[in-house]
Amino acid sequence: MAKYELVKETEINGKVWYHITKDNLHVNESWTRSLDEANELFEELVKGKPSEPIIEIIKTIEIDEN
């Protein structure tokens, strides 16, 4: 079971940022200055949108250099 949280972070200069964490780790590409946008992304995650990039290995080769 994963725990998602929508986080508000206020910088020293007063600028506010929102982002999402999954099990206390930052979710890639979730930083925004807009609470509405952050809520939309959060709802997408709740509905099953992937929170991590999809990585595919197309080719692999191992070479014995001895």
ChimeraX attribute file (.defattr): number of C-alpha atoms within 10 A of each C-alpha:
attribute: neighborCount
match mode: 1-to-1
recipient: residues
	/A:1	4
	/A:2	8
	/A:3	9
	/A:4	18
	/A:5	16
	/A:6	15
	/A:7	15
	/A:8	16
	/A:9	13
	/A:10	11
	/A:11	9
	/A:12	7
	/A:13	6
	/A:14	8
	/A:15	9
	/A:16	14
	/A:17	17
	/A:18	19
	/A:19	24
	/A:20	25
	/A:21	18
	/A:22	16
	/A:23	12
	/A:24	11
	/A:25	11
	/A:26	16
	/A:27	18
	/A:28	13
	/A:29	12
	/A:30	17
	/A:31	18
	/A:32	16
	/A:33	14
	/A:34	13
	/A:35	16
	/A:36	11
	/A:37	15
	/A:38	21
	/A:39	15
	/A:40	12
	/A:41	21
	/A:42	20
	/A:43	12
	/A:44	13
	/A:45	15
	/A:46	11
	/A:47	9
	/A:48	8
	/A:49	11
	/A:50	11
	/A:51	19
	/A:52	10
	/A:53	9
	/A:54	6
	/A:55	6
	/A:56	6
	/A:57	5
	/A:58	5
	/A:59	5
	/A:60	5
	/A:61	4
	/A:62	5
	/A:63	5
	/A:64	4
	/A:65	4
	/A:66	3
